[in-house]
């Protein structure tokens, strides 16, 4: 009976020890501490009871325990022992102590290894607030990181958590080596050198709710950015799953209704993306009363950035530089601020001192270039400026409404002169580009598609009511070398080839751009300004091409990354930019020869040019396109200083309306 009881007690003790050993390092450390304390206590008791003086004479029990502990962790303490009785006892203590110490060192070592491996594997929880979570990695992700870095250099205390399938350490090293943006992100700056201080990389899945909560801490995040990973199968489905996972946050009730989590999703199809956005909004609305602010979804598609920009840029010189400046965080930006007086009208807000008011925004939407007598009321002012401080200081000047004889807001009549378009090459975005151009091209316009030998013509819609002509080029027949062929076109779009490498595609594009620009420079621009727009796939090519063709190039992935960054950090700005790019609004940007506004005889300052615009057409000038007198290189200045001279040979980019408005 007693034997069975002892065996039962032993089994229960061993079972408890086994459970403690597998429950984690802290349990094992606790057992080691108890074992060490028991060893010291038992050994000290044996020495006290036996009368063996293994320690120094005349020590009390506590001091004796200290001496035993020293011998348990240091074998060298046995060297001075003379009596065999004390040697045997202390040898036993030392051997057991070494076993305990070696086990302790092993546990500490394995714990450190697991922690280091956890960091490398990217599976450690994050404890951040007001950060941005980026899900996925693609060709434009590096540009996105650059834009966020620029925001940091401008004083935004931004932290980034990146979800990826890549090795976290290798990706962090890659970002450190490649992040650079001229003077704004100098390689020696703290932002560039200490990437790990503001970028945390986790090897996680965005469609996993638990990963979003623990590794991304989305309950306290500022925004989530879902990037489209083109190399992955079912990439669009993974974006949807990531959005649905974000909706399942159990802490959603902590978010105020007016401060939802901003989710920016990159998507292939604009139709599917807008349908998803509508349905997510319905779900959020249905749950809002119970959970408060859940999330607000913005979708960014190639049609938004690529096609809409190309439609605008291909019809007006210099617009690509303006859009690039508005989209990225470099230079002048769009700012939204509340003026000090609700009775101010839009006509009271005269552009000056580096600030250009362009419209109003409120909960009902965006109103670009409103009527001059529209009052601010509860709305905020949309302005282009150098900083929020400068915009606020500008608005504080208008403390009371002015008494003005407001000019007529006429706008610019849509052109009725037929235009000839040339598309060089084709890709999956050509169809959408043709459809968008159909909305703005005058009746009677024509289009020609130039293909290489062996390229199969894709199914394309009609252009301005006519079929698109197809011309095949080869090594024996190069139409771009024929002056008569190229000179008949008003607008040229050189499309990137996604069936070949980035480098080969960009080299072909740049070669075709050069062939077309010869005719652009020799053409009489007073009849119909010729434009050449090219798509590049590599951002590095922009540095090569920007020397001569700064206003002709669109790096699609880079522009998409800029738009995503704007939508994530400043959702209101994203709404304005989306409104500006949308074909649903009558307000748009257009390049106009300065001679049409200021005449052909004299130059005017920028502030005088703005006043002339307001008196005549009522349009708002936002940029001037000049040419270097020595090199002839075009330079676009968004929101120039008041004293900048505008010459008759320059172009002015104006915010105008598609249809004339004859209201007084």
C-alpha positions as a printed NumPy array, in Angstrom:
array([[  0.   ,   0.   ,   0.   ],
       [  2.738,   2.409,   0.959],
       [  4.711,   1.414,  -2.144],
       [  1.69 ,   2.168,  -4.329],
       [  1.173,   5.527,  -2.603],
       [  4.802,   6.494,  -3.109],
       [  4.647,   5.444,  -6.741],
       [  1.488,   7.514,  -7.204],
       [  3.068,  10.561,  -5.594],
       [  6.166,  10.154,  -7.733],
       [  4.09 ,   9.872, -10.926],
       [  2.081,  12.957, -10.011],
       [  5.273,  14.892,  -9.309],
       [  6.864,  13.796, -12.584],
       [  3.673,  14.672, -14.431],
       [  3.681,  18.173, -12.982],
       [  7.339,  18.595, -13.892],
       [  6.668,  17.412, -17.448],
       [  3.818,  19.902, -17.838],
       [  5.996,  22.696, -16.516],
       [  8.791,  21.783, -18.931],
       [  6.544,  22.013, -21.995],
       [  4.625,  25.103, -20.869],
       [  7.443,  27.533, -21.637],
       [ 10.806,  28.932, -20.572],
       [  9.437,  30.79 , -17.56 ],
       [  8.148,  27.566, -15.978],
       [ 11.52 ,  25.891, -16.501],
       [ 13.332,  28.85 , -14.959],
       [ 10.995,  28.695, -11.981],
       [ 11.776,  24.976, -11.516],
       [ 15.518,  25.676, -11.734],
       [ 15.259,  28.353,  -9.069],
       [ 13.319,  26.014,  -6.783],
       [ 15.814,  23.184,  -7.408],
       [ 18.779,  25.461,  -6.697],
       [ 17.186,  26.76 ,  -3.503],
       [ 16.397,  23.201,  -2.394],
       [ 19.959,  22.059,  -3.145],
       [ 21.48 ,  24.897,  -1.116],
       [ 19.043,  24.408,   1.764],
       [ 19.513,  20.615,   1.948],
       [ 23.313,  20.854,   1.707],
       [ 23.476,  23.55 ,   4.378],
       [ 21.211,  21.488,   6.624],
       [ 23.356,  18.345,   6.182],
       [ 26.51 ,  20.286,   7.02 ],
       [ 24.901,  21.827,  10.08 ],
       [ 23.532,  18.505,  11.361],
       [ 26.695,  16.462,  10.584],
       [ 29.023,  19.045,  12.09 ],
       [ 31.33 ,  18.952,   9.056],
       [ 32.989,  22.341,   8.667],
       [ 32.916,  22.646,   4.895],
       [ 32.516,  26.364,   5.128],
       [ 34.377,  28.91 ,   7.159],
       [ 34.024,  28.533,  10.905],
       [ 31.602,  30.541,  13.04 ],
       [ 29.103,  31.204,  10.216],
       [ 25.38 ,  31.301,  10.844],
       [ 22.96 ,  29.266,   8.744],
       [ 22.235,  32.027,   6.201],
       [ 25.913,  32.757,   5.62 ],
       [ 26.503,  29.04 ,   5.284],
       [ 23.855,  28.886,   2.545],
       [ 25.654,  31.689,   0.697],
       [ 28.939,  29.744,   0.831],
       [ 27.191,  26.596,  -0.462],
       [ 25.626,  28.597,  -3.337],
       [ 29.076,  29.842,  -4.367],
       [ 30.391,  26.269,  -4.503],
       [ 27.316,  25.162,  -6.467],
       [ 28.091,  27.534,  -9.313],
       [ 31.915,  27.618,  -9.166],
       [ 33.951,  24.332,  -9.176],
       [ 37.14 ,  26.258,  -8.26 ],
       [ 35.855,  26.703,  -4.721],
       [ 36.737,  23.002,  -3.98 ],
       [ 40.488,  23.562,  -4.31 ],
       [ 40.936,  24.84 ,  -0.745],
       [ 39.022,  22.049,   0.974],
       [ 41.248,  19.743,   3.079],
       [ 38.806,  17.306,   4.695],
       [ 37.466,  14.427,   2.6  ],
       [ 34.079,  14.674,   4.287],
       [ 33.611,  18.253,   3.11 ],
       [ 35.095,  17.397,  -0.311],
       [ 32.505,  14.646,  -0.897],
       [ 29.592,  16.806,   0.189],
       [ 30.704,  19.863,  -1.793],
       [ 31.609,  17.747,  -4.839],
       [ 28.024,  16.491,  -4.886],
       [ 26.769,  20.06 ,  -4.491],
       [ 29.028,  21.277,  -7.298],
       [ 28.036,  18.496,  -9.722],
       [ 24.332,  19.105,  -9.174],
       [ 24.924,  22.86 ,  -9.336],
       [ 26.792,  22.554, -12.651],
       [ 23.904,  20.546, -14.033],
       [ 21.457,  23.252, -12.988],
       [ 23.659,  26.105, -14.279],
       [ 24.309,  24.419, -17.619],
       [ 20.585,  23.834, -17.992],
       [ 19.946,  27.507, -17.201],
       [ 22.526,  28.658, -19.784],
       [ 21.03 ,  26.294, -22.335],
       [ 17.527,  27.672, -21.75 ],
       [ 18.714,  31.277, -22.014],
       [ 20.62 ,  30.44 , -25.193],
       [ 17.67 ,  28.644, -26.792],
       [ 15.342,  31.491, -25.773],
       [ 17.612,  34.034, -27.454],
       [ 17.872,  31.845, -30.54 ],
       [ 14.098,  31.524, -30.732],
       [ 13.726,  35.281, -30.334],
       [ 16.281,  35.969, -33.075],
       [ 14.613,  33.389, -35.295],
       [ 11.263,  34.957, -34.475],
       [ 12.563,  38.331, -35.621],
       [ 13.958,  36.777, -38.805],
       [ 10.712,  34.919, -39.418],
       [  8.756,  38.096, -38.721],
       [  6.289,  36.593, -36.298],
       [  6.68 ,  38.894, -33.302],
       [  3.655,  41.022, -32.302],
       [  3.907,  44.784, -32.819],
       [  2.888,  47.455, -30.318],
       [  2.462,  50.624, -32.389],
       [ -0.117,  53.383, -32.705],
       [ -1.227,  55.464, -35.69 ],
       [  0.898,  53.369, -38.042],
       [  0.372,  52.198, -41.634],
       [  0.104,  48.487, -42.441],
       [  1.198,  47.529, -45.971],
       [  0.064,  44.115, -47.193],
       [  2.093,  42.654, -50.064],
       [  5.075,  43.693, -52.166],
       [  5.174,  44.544, -55.875],
       [  7.072,  46.694, -58.387],
       [  5.628,  49.93 , -57.037],
       [  6.13 ,  49.127, -53.346],
       [  9.593,  50.702, -53.211],
       [  8.18 ,  53.941, -54.594],
       [  5.445,  53.775, -51.956],
       [  8.084,  53.403, -49.223],
       [  9.904,  56.431, -50.669],
       [  6.74 ,  58.529, -50.527],
       [  6.159,  57.555, -46.904],
       [  9.796,  58.388, -46.152],
       [  9.294,  61.855, -47.658],
       [  6.272,  62.309, -45.407],
       [  8.548,  61.497, -42.453],
       [ 11.119,  64.077, -43.562],
       [  8.309,  66.642, -43.589],
       [  7.465,  65.977, -39.955],
       [  4.861,  63.206, -40.088],
       [  5.642,  60.786, -37.235],
       [  4.976,  57.716, -39.341],
       [  5.603,  54.044, -38.542],
       [  5.142,  51.281, -41.135],
       [  4.387,  47.574, -40.692],
       [  4.96 ,  45.55 , -43.859],
       [  3.332,  42.146, -44.426],
       [  5.222,  40.055, -46.953],
       [  6.203,  36.524, -47.906],
       [  9.82 ,  37.646, -48.414],
       [ 12.611,  37.132, -45.892],
       [ 12.216,  40.099, -43.473],
       [ 15.958,  40.648, -42.964],
       [ 16.776,  40.51 , -46.683],
       [ 13.875,  42.817, -47.572],
       [ 14.891,  45.31 , -44.894],
       [ 18.43 ,  45.335, -46.292],
       [ 17.034,  45.827, -49.812],
       [ 14.979,  48.827, -48.699],
       [ 17.968,  50.318, -46.893],
       [ 20.148,  50.007, -50.005],
       [ 17.618,  51.369, -52.499],
       [ 15.685,  54.096, -50.71 ],
       [ 16.768,  57.392, -52.228],
       [ 14.994,  60.461, -53.565],
       [ 17.433,  63.134, -54.64 ],
       [ 17.923,  65.672, -51.844],
       [ 14.769,  64.714, -49.934],
       [ 15.912,  61.253, -48.824],
       [ 19.661,  61.544, -48.61 ],
       [ 21.427,  58.252, -47.971],
       [ 23.072,  59.782, -44.916],
       [ 19.814,  60.979, -43.366],
       [ 18.317,  59.276, -40.33 ],
       [ 15.258,  58.239, -42.343],
       [ 17.402,  56.375, -44.893],
       [ 20.081,  54.995, -42.563],
       [ 17.816,  53.776, -39.771],
       [ 15.078,  52.051, -41.723],
       [ 14.456,  49.563, -38.914],
       [ 13.403,  52.41 , -36.61 ],
       [ 10.268,  53.125, -38.64 ],
       [  9.722,  50.03 , -40.811],
       [  8.762,  46.714, -39.192],
       [  8.565,  43.695, -41.495],
       [  6.392,  40.731, -40.629],
       [  6.116,  37.451, -42.506],
       [  2.343,  37.351, -42.369],
       [ -0.805,  37.045, -44.462],
       [ -3.16 ,  39.95 , -44.857],
       [ -6.172,  37.672, -45.24 ],
       [ -5.548,  36.231, -41.761],
       [ -7.513,  38.17 , -39.145],
       [ -5.255,  36.987, -36.329],
       [ -2.143,  38.205, -38.195],
       [ -3.797,  41.593, -38.759],
       [ -4.629,  41.902, -35.069],
       [ -1.417,  40.609, -33.479],
       [  1.291,  41.235, -36.076],
       [ -0.293,  44.358, -37.581],
       [ -2.17 ,  45.752, -34.571],
       [ -4.775,  47.192, -36.952],
       [ -7.028,  48.246, -34.084],
       [ -4.597,  51.114, -33.479],
       [ -3.48 ,  51.599, -37.096],
       [ -3.881,  54.726, -39.181],
       [ -4.415,  52.927, -42.484],
       [ -4.05 ,  49.618, -44.318],
       [ -2.64 ,  49.473, -47.842],
       [ -3.346,  46.293, -49.855],
       [ -0.945,  45.977, -52.793],
       [ -1.671,  43.811, -55.816],
       [  0.992,  41.095, -56.072],
       [  1.013,  40.283, -59.784],
       [  3.093,  37.122, -59.347],
       [  0.448,  35.486, -57.132],
       [ -2.485,  33.484, -58.351],
       [ -5.901,  34.704, -57.13 ],
       [ -4.305,  38.052, -56.237],
       [ -7.593,  39.945, -56.497],
       [ -9.296,  37.425, -54.223],
       [ -6.557,  37.881, -51.626],
       [ -7.219,  41.629, -51.61 ],
       [-10.913,  40.988, -50.941],
       [-10.069,  38.503, -48.17 ],
       [ -7.726,  41.039, -46.548],
       [-10.512,  43.656, -46.52 ],
       [-12.982,  41.155, -45.07 ],
       [-10.418,  40.141, -42.43 ],
       [-10.059,  43.791, -41.408],
       [-13.84 ,  43.953, -40.958],
       [-13.676,  41.167, -38.357],
       [-11.672,  43.159, -35.822],
       [-13.229,  42.481, -32.391],
       [-12.071,  45.891, -31.137],
       [-13.876,  47.86 , -33.844],
       [-16.176,  49.489, -31.305],
       [-13.18 ,  51.467, -30.022],
       [-13.077,  53.559, -33.214],
       [-15.21 ,  56.706, -33.285],
       [-17.666,  56.806, -36.171],
       [-15.893,  59.797, -37.695],
       [-12.452,  58.145, -37.548],
       [-12.692,  54.811, -39.375],
       [ -9.711,  52.716, -40.394],
       [ -8.666,  53.856, -43.874],
       [ -8.134,  50.93 , -46.237],
       [ -6.583,  51.57 , -49.663],
       [ -6.774,  48.582, -52.003],
       [ -5.047,  48.199, -55.349],
       [ -7.21 ,  46.287, -57.803],
       [ -7.077,  45.078, -61.419],
       [-10.627,  45.81 , -62.518],
       [-12.281,  49.16 , -61.905],
       [-15.798,  47.719, -62.258],
       [-15.22 ,  44.946, -59.72 ],
       [-13.371,  47.336, -57.401],
       [-16.198,  49.878, -57.386],
       [-18.764,  47.112, -56.851],
       [-16.735,  45.823, -53.898],
       [-16.436,  49.349, -52.493],
       [-20.207,  49.842, -52.682],
       [-20.899,  46.561, -50.9  ],
       [-18.308,  47.174, -48.186],
       [-19.888,  50.574, -47.552],
       [-23.27 ,  48.885, -47.087],
       [-21.793,  46.432, -44.574],
       [-20.102,  49.253, -42.659],
       [-23.309,  51.273, -42.634],
       [-25.29 ,  48.313, -41.32 ],
       [-22.798,  47.697, -38.495],
       [-22.042,  51.312, -37.668],
       [-24.635,  51.677, -34.938],
       [-23.25 ,  48.631, -33.116],
       [-19.521,  48.845, -33.803],
       [-18.943,  52.524, -34.576],
       [-16.379,  53.362, -37.238],
       [-15.175,  50.185, -38.948],
       [-13.308,  51.099, -42.097],
       [-13.453,  53.355, -45.125],
       [-12.372,  51.739, -48.393],
       [-10.63 ,  53.498, -51.264],
       [ -9.753,  51.541, -54.407],
       [ -6.912,  52.399, -56.763],
       [ -7.013,  50.804, -60.198],
       [ -4.917,  51.161, -63.361],
       [ -7.913,  52.846, -64.961],
       [ -7.856,  55.591, -62.315],
       [ -4.166,  56.431, -62.482],
       [ -2.945,  55.119, -65.815],
       [ -5.831,  55.723, -68.213],
       [ -7.288,  58.875, -66.672],
       [ -3.878,  60.514, -66.48 ],
       [ -2.986,  59.542, -70.027],
       [ -6.298,  60.902, -71.308],
       [ -5.587,  64.268, -69.675],
       [ -1.867,  64.416, -70.33 ],
       [ -1.972,  63.36 , -73.98 ],
       [ -4.189,  66.344, -74.852],
       [ -2.211,  69.069, -73.015],
       [  1.521,  69.609, -72.737],
       [  3.07 ,  69.669, -69.279],
       [  0.222,  68.038, -67.37 ],
       [  2.171,  64.924, -66.407],
       [  4.56 ,  67.043, -64.317],
       [  1.613,  68.812, -62.656],
       [ -0.147,  65.566, -61.792],
       [  3.095,  64.038, -60.537],
       [  3.642,  67.018, -58.239],
       [  0.082,  66.83 , -56.934],
       [  0.269,  63.072, -56.354],
       [  3.619,  62.773, -54.615],
       [  4.74 ,  64.385, -51.351],
       [  7.46 ,  66.439, -53.018],
       [  6.892,  70.153, -53.66 ],
       [  3.448,  71.764, -53.514],
       [  0.469,  69.71 , -52.428],
       [ -3.274,  69.905, -52.002],
       [ -4.321,  71.066, -48.531],
       [ -7.751,  71.359, -46.945],
       [ -8.356,  74.004, -44.283],
       [-11.22 ,  75.85 , -42.66 ],
       [-11.227,  79.647, -43.192],
       [-11.843,  81.944, -40.197],
       [-15.026,  83.499, -41.613],
       [-18.018,  81.461, -42.841],
       [-19.338,  84.367, -44.924],
       [-16.408,  84.387, -47.348],
       [-17.197,  83.648, -50.98 ],
       [-14.967,  81.806, -53.389],
       [-14.446,  85.083, -55.232],
       [-12.961,  86.631, -52.065],
       [-10.123,  84.079, -52.019],
       [ -7.664,  85.563, -54.463],
       [ -4.551,  83.459, -55.252],
       [ -1.412,  84.952, -53.752],
       [  1.685,  84.218, -51.676],
       [  2.076,  80.658, -52.921],
       [ -1.542,  79.592, -52.258],
       [ -4.142,  78.879, -54.923],
       [ -7.714,  78.095, -53.764],
       [ -9.338,  75.699, -56.222],
       [-12.594,  74.662, -54.569],
       [-14.665,  73.606, -51.562],
       [-15.182,  70.268, -49.835],
       [-17.706,  69.062, -47.259],
       [-19.5  ,  65.867, -46.307],
       [-21.535,  66.061, -49.518],
       [-18.498,  65.962, -51.788],
       [-15.992,  68.039, -53.732],
       [-16.778,  71.2  , -55.684],
       [-13.828,  72.283, -57.827],
       [-13.95 ,  75.813, -59.218],
       [-17.305,  76.781, -57.658],
       [-19.187,  79.954, -58.545],
       [-17.521,  83.164, -57.38 ],
       [-20.46 ,  84.03 , -55.108],
       [-20.601,  80.604, -53.408],
       [-20.118,  81.095, -49.661],
       [-17.821,  78.9  , -47.589],
       [-20.4  ,  78.288, -44.876],
       [-19.603,  74.948, -43.194],
       [-17.313,  73.856, -46.02 ],
       [-13.518,  73.734, -46.056],
       [-11.307,  75.306, -48.703],
       [ -9.235,  73.175, -51.077],
       [ -5.98 ,  74.959, -51.864],
       [ -2.663,  74.215, -53.535],
       [  0.155,  75.366, -51.285],
       [  3.634,  74.715, -49.961],
       [  2.551,  73.608, -46.481],
       [ -0.465,  73.539, -44.2  ],
       [  1.022,  76.429, -42.218],
       [  1.264,  78.61 , -45.334],
       [ -2.303,  77.755, -46.369],
       [ -3.642,  78.512, -42.88 ],
       [ -1.75 ,  81.818, -42.78 ],
       [ -3.135,  82.666, -46.216],
       [ -6.739,  81.978, -45.187],
       [ -6.36 ,  83.971, -41.948],
       [ -5.851,  87.104, -44.061],
       [ -9.518,  86.982, -45.1  ],
       [-11.18 ,  87.913, -41.827],
       [-14.204,  89.608, -43.413],
       [-15.835,  89.236, -46.844],
       [-14.691,  91.672, -49.486],
       [-17.013,  93.82 , -51.592],
       [-16.259,  92.783, -55.162],
       [-17.7  ,  93.186, -58.59 ],
       [-17.265,  89.519, -59.349],
       [-16.256,  88.67 , -62.935],
       [-18.058,  86.194, -65.111],
       [-16.97 ,  82.584, -64.834],
       [-16.825,  81.56 , -68.473],
       [-14.477,  78.583, -68.695],
       [-13.166,  77.051, -71.871],
       [-15.206,  75.794, -74.781],
       [-14.488,  72.21 , -75.756],
       [-12.506,  71.917, -78.965],
       [-14.406,  70.925, -82.114],
       [-11.304,  70.577, -84.275],
       [-10.764,  66.872, -85.151],
       [ -7.603,  65.385, -83.655],
       [ -5.456,  62.536, -84.939],
       [ -4.096,  60.032, -82.399],
       [ -1.298,  57.507, -82.79 ],
       [ -0.989,  54.537, -80.429],
       [  2.397,  52.845, -80.671],
       [  2.182,  49.271, -79.399],
       [ -0.558,  47.72 , -77.311],
       [ -1.093,  46.232, -73.879],
       [ -4.017,  45.23 , -71.697],
       [ -4.791,  48.858, -70.828],
       [ -5.203,  50.118, -74.409],
       [ -8.908,  49.265, -74.611],
       [ -9.723,  51.285, -71.494],
       [ -7.596,  54.189, -72.743],
       [ -9.494,  54.285, -76.046],
       [-12.837,  54.185, -74.216],
       [-11.838,  57.099, -71.968],
       [-10.493,  59.143, -74.887],
       [-13.793,  58.645, -76.693],
       [-15.4  ,  60.798, -73.983],
       [-13.233,  63.849, -74.765],
       [-12.028,  63.513, -78.369],
       [-13.861,  65.831, -80.787],
       [-16.132,  64.269, -83.39 ],
       [-14.332,  63.429, -86.612],
       [-11.12 ,  62.502, -84.797],
       [ -9.163,  59.44 , -85.919],
       [ -6.758,  56.938, -84.409],
       [ -4.008,  54.704, -85.775],
       [ -2.449,  51.701, -84.036],
       [  1.186,  50.948, -84.896],
       [  2.132,  47.307, -84.296],
       [  5.301,  45.276, -84.796],
       [  5.411,  42.325, -87.151],
       [  3.92 ,  39.292, -85.431],
       [  1.845,  41.284, -82.915],
       [ -1.788,  40.204, -82.921],
       [ -4.288,  43.034, -82.916],
       [ -6.552,  42.89 , -79.87 ],
       [-10.259,  43.627, -79.917],
       [-10.642,  47.413, -79.667],
       [-13.692,  49.692, -79.623],
       [-14.262,  52.318, -82.275],
       [-12.605,  55.687, -81.823],
       [-14.829,  58.749, -82.31 ],
       [-17.257,  56.612, -84.3  ],
       [-14.59 ,  55.192, -86.613],
       [-12.553,  51.99 , -86.689],
       [ -8.923,  52.299, -85.605],
       [ -6.482,  51.968, -88.496],
       [ -3.726,  49.391, -88.   ],
       [ -0.234,  49.846, -89.469],
       [  2.422,  47.13 , -89.2  ],
       [  6.066,  48.111, -88.73 ],
       [  9.114,  45.982, -89.471],
       [ 12.86 ,  46.329, -90.029],
       [ 12.105,  47.102, -93.687],
       [  9.183,  49.418, -93.019],
       [  9.489,  51.893, -90.134],
       [  6.69 ,  54.492, -90.371],
       [  8.221,  56.563, -87.547],
       [ 11.095,  57.412, -89.87 ],
       [  8.641,  58.801, -92.425],
       [  8.135,  62.538, -91.877],
       [  4.839,  62.54 , -93.725],
       [  3.431,  59.703, -91.585],
       [  4.316,  61.153, -88.186],
       [  3.55 ,  64.796, -88.946],
       [ -0.169,  64.131, -89.46 ],
       [ -0.695,  63.136, -85.815],
       [ -1.581,  65.582, -83.066],
       [ -1.189,  63.228, -80.104],
       [  1.029,  60.175, -79.666],
       [  0.825,  57.537, -76.923],
       [  3.716,  55.071, -76.687],
       [  2.552,  52.049, -74.7  ],
       [  4.733,  49.773, -72.6  ],
       [  5.134,  46.165, -73.736],
       [  4.419,  43.79 , -70.838],
       [  5.388,  40.665, -72.784],
       [  9.103,  41.494, -72.633],
       [ 11.503,  42.564, -69.887],
       [ 11.236,  45.977, -68.237],
       [ 14.564,  47.115, -69.649],
       [ 13.781,  46.054, -73.22 ],
       [ 10.323,  47.617, -73.086],
       [ 11.646,  50.95 , -71.788],
       [ 14.444,  51.075, -74.366],
       [ 11.908,  50.584, -77.164],
       [  9.593,  53.209, -75.702],
       [ 12.34 ,  55.805, -75.366],
       [ 13.538,  55.14 , -78.913],
       [ 10.017,  55.684, -80.283],
       [  9.595,  58.831, -78.174],
       [ 12.743,  60.313, -79.673],
       [ 11.488,  59.619, -83.196],
       [  8.213,  61.407, -82.474],
       [  9.738,  64.367, -80.657],
       [ 11.72 ,  65.365, -83.732],
       [  8.415,  66.212, -85.372],
       [  7.06 ,  67.812, -82.22 ],
       [  9.931,  70.296, -82.085],
       [  9.646,  71.176, -85.787],
       [  5.876,  71.539, -85.815],
       [  3.938,  74.799, -85.742],
       [  2.469,  74.528, -82.248],
       [  0.124,  77.475, -82.741],
       [ -2.188,  75.349, -84.906],
       [ -2.511,  72.3  , -82.663],
       [  0.072,  71.584, -79.93 ],
       [  1.516,  68.119, -80.491],
       [  1.931,  65.922, -77.418],
       [  3.884,  62.717, -76.897],
       [  3.126,  60.579, -73.851],
       [  5.062,  57.423, -73.037],
       [  4.607,  54.649, -70.498],
       [  7.686,  53.427, -68.655],
       [  7.872,  50.305, -66.527],
       [ 11.119,  50.951, -64.643],
       [ 11.374,  53.922, -62.318],
       [ 15.109,  54.085, -62.965],
       [ 14.349,  55.043, -66.57 ],
       [ 12.792,  58.302, -65.434],
       [ 16.245,  59.589, -64.445],
       [ 17.559,  58.879, -67.956],
       [ 14.55 ,  60.274, -69.748],
       [ 13.791,  63.253, -67.542],
       [ 16.733,  65.169, -69.02 ],
       [ 14.857,  65.937, -72.223],
       [ 11.325,  64.644, -71.852],
       [ 10.217,  65.549, -68.341],
       [  6.661,  66.356, -69.408],
       [  6.137,  63.314, -71.606],
       [  6.751,  60.347, -69.338],
       [  4.413,  58.393, -67.11 ],
       [  5.892,  55.745, -64.843],
       [  2.661,  53.931, -64.121],
       [  3.728,  51.961, -61.039],
       [  5.301,  55.061, -59.512],
       [  2.196,  57.194, -60.086],
       [  0.007,  54.444, -58.643],
       [  2.232,  54.3  , -55.559],
       [  1.956,  58.084, -55.134],
       [ -1.838,  57.916, -55.348],
       [ -1.963,  55.075, -52.809],
       [  0.213,  57.031, -50.374],
       [ -2.022,  60.104, -50.705],
       [ -5.21 ,  58.091, -50.18 ],
       [ -3.763,  56.343, -47.108],
       [ -2.197,  59.298, -45.267],
       [ -4.54 ,  62.075, -46.396],
       [ -7.909,  60.575, -47.435],
       [ -9.416,  64.024, -48.1  ],
       [ -6.652,  64.779, -50.605],
       [ -7.313,  61.431, -52.236],
       [-10.977,  62.343, -52.661],
       [-10.005,  65.612, -54.363],
       [ -7.498,  63.898, -56.665],
       [-10.008,  61.184, -57.546],
       [-12.55 ,  63.899, -58.324],
       [-10.03 ,  65.74 , -60.484],
       [ -9.204,  62.583, -62.458],
       [-12.8  ,  61.448, -62.849],
       [-14.636,  61.982, -66.128],
       [-17.827,  62.551, -64.099],
       [-16.766,  66.073, -63.095],
       [-16.833,  69.029, -65.439],
       [-13.688,  70.561, -63.897],
       [-10.385,  69.538, -65.446],
       [ -6.825,  70.735, -66.017],
       [ -5.72 ,  71.999, -69.406],
       [ -2.6  ,  73.543, -70.839],
       [ -3.21 ,  76.824, -72.669],
       [ -0.686,  78.908, -74.686],
       [  0.108,  81.978, -72.6  ],
       [ -0.275,  84.18 , -75.688],
       [ -4.039,  83.486, -75.628],
       [ -4.235,  85.027, -72.151],
       [ -1.591,  87.757, -71.906],
       [ -1.195,  88.555, -75.604],
       [  1.905,  88.328, -77.76 ],
       [  3.568,  91.618, -76.917],
       [  4.538,  91.655, -73.246],
       [  5.296,  89.386, -70.311],
       [  3.282,  89.479, -67.104],
       [  4.038,  88.377, -63.57 ],
       [  2.269,  85.286, -62.296],
       [ -0.01 ,  87.278, -59.982],
       [ -0.95 ,  89.595, -62.889],
       [ -1.606,  86.549, -65.063],
       [ -3.955,  85.163, -62.406],
       [ -5.858,  88.463, -62.323],
       [ -6.093,  88.491, -66.135],
       [ -7.484,  84.954, -66.111],
       [-10.078,  85.893, -63.515],
       [-11.243,  88.95 , -65.489],
       [-11.451,  87.15 , -68.832],
       [-12.352,  83.469, -68.638],
       [-12.618,  83.163, -64.851],
       [-10.219,  80.211, -64.907],
       [ -7.688,  79.456, -62.166],
       [ -4.038,  79.209, -63.167],
       [ -2.124,  76.582, -61.192],
       [  1.138,  76.106, -63.11 ],
       [  3.325,  77.589, -65.82 ],
       [  5.381,  75.654, -68.367],
       [  8.482,  77.503, -69.487],
       [ 11.489,  76.614, -71.622],
       [ 15.109,  76.999, -70.659],
       [ 16.555,  79.646, -72.969],
       [ 19.852,  77.777, -73.365],
       [ 18.892,  74.099, -73.433],
       [ 15.269,  74.382, -74.532],
       [ 14.242,  71.886, -71.855],
       [ 10.641,  72.412, -70.684],
       [ 10.217,  73.14 , -66.973],
       [  6.85 ,  72.991, -65.228],
       [  6.369,  75.064, -62.057],
       [  3.322,  74.204, -59.99 ],
       [  2.109,  77.179, -57.928],
       [  4.976,  79.538, -58.867],
       [  5.868,  82.634, -56.871],
       [  3.859,  85.795, -57.531],
       [  6.801,  87.556, -59.212],
       [  7.609,  84.793, -61.736],
       [  7.368,  86.165, -65.281],
       [  5.048,  84.469, -67.754],
       [  6.141,  84.959, -71.373],
       [  3.966,  84.693, -74.497],
       [  5.831,  81.549, -75.614],
       [  5.063,  79.753, -72.338],
       [  2.08 ,  77.523, -71.501],
       [ -0.267,  78.008, -68.546],
       [ -2.027,  75.079, -66.871],
       [ -5.489,  76.176, -65.793],
       [ -8.35 ,  74.642, -63.833],
       [-11.372,  75.118, -66.044],
       [-14.791,  73.722, -66.905],
       [-15.58 ,  71.678, -69.964],
       [-18.691,  73.698, -70.777],
       [-19.008,  77.494, -70.741],
       [-20.77 ,  79.086, -67.802],
       [-22.294,  82.47 , -68.641],
       [-23.654,  83.299, -65.196],
       [-22.855,  86.738, -63.823]])
